[in-house]
Amino acid sequence: MPQLNPSPWLAILMFSWLNLLTIIPTKILNHISPNEPTPVSAEKHKTESWDWPW
């Protein structure tokens, strides 16, 4: 039964994990986010108290 021979499947497994762990994350991390976050101003917003009607 050739499907029980681990030599070709072990090599395929190792190369696929090598691909997943080295090549793909570097390609994903090289992309720049299209919407860079803008810094929030340190200005305090004026809040008014609210009188409860009861």
C-alpha positions, 0 to 999 in steps of 0.5 A: 500500500503506497499511501502508508509510505511516509517518505513523500508525505513527510517531505510535503508536510515539512515543506508546506509548514516551512512555507507557512512559517517563513514565506507567507508571514513576511509577505503579509507583514510587508503590506502597509495599512491603507488607513494610517491612524491619525493622532488624537488631539489632546484637547478636552471636550467641554461637557455640560451637566444635565439636570434630571427633570425628576 
